[in-house]
Amino acid sequence: MQHHVGILGYGIYLPDNIMTAGDIARATNGVWAEEAVVEKLGIDKLSI
């Protein structure tokens, strides 16, 4: 007996809220600069 496997569908979910590197830098109260968030963490935008 052979079984067939397939994909019925797929989807994607992107949250409505986006946090930018500048938002993250402000949330750290000056511990991280916006440039450091982008260069060291690699985060330009973050879906939250």
N, C-alpha and C positions, 0 to 999 in steps of 0.2 A: 504494500500500500504506500503510495507516495503522498506526501503532505506538501502543500503549496503555501509559501509564506509571502506576504506582500505588505506594502504600506498603504493604508487606507487614506491617510491625510497627514498634514503637518501644520503647525502653526507657530506663531511668534508673538511674544508679549513684550512690549516696551512700556515701562511705567511713564506716567505723564510728567513726573517731576524729574528734572535734570539738575545736578549740582556741578558747577564748573570748578576749575582749578582755583579761581579767585574766591569762590564760596568756601571751598575747603580751607584755603589759607586764612580767611577771616574767621572760620570756625575754630582754628587752632590758636586764636588770640595772638598772632604774630610769631608763633614758634616756627611755622613753616611759611616761607614766601611762596607766592604763586609760581615763580620760575622753578623753585625747588620741587613743588608738587608735580609739575610737568616733567622736568628733567630726571629727577631721582625716582619718583613713583610711577611715572609714565601715564599719569591721569590728566586728560584734557577735559573730558566730560564724564560724569558718572550718573547713570540712571538709578534713581532711588525710589 
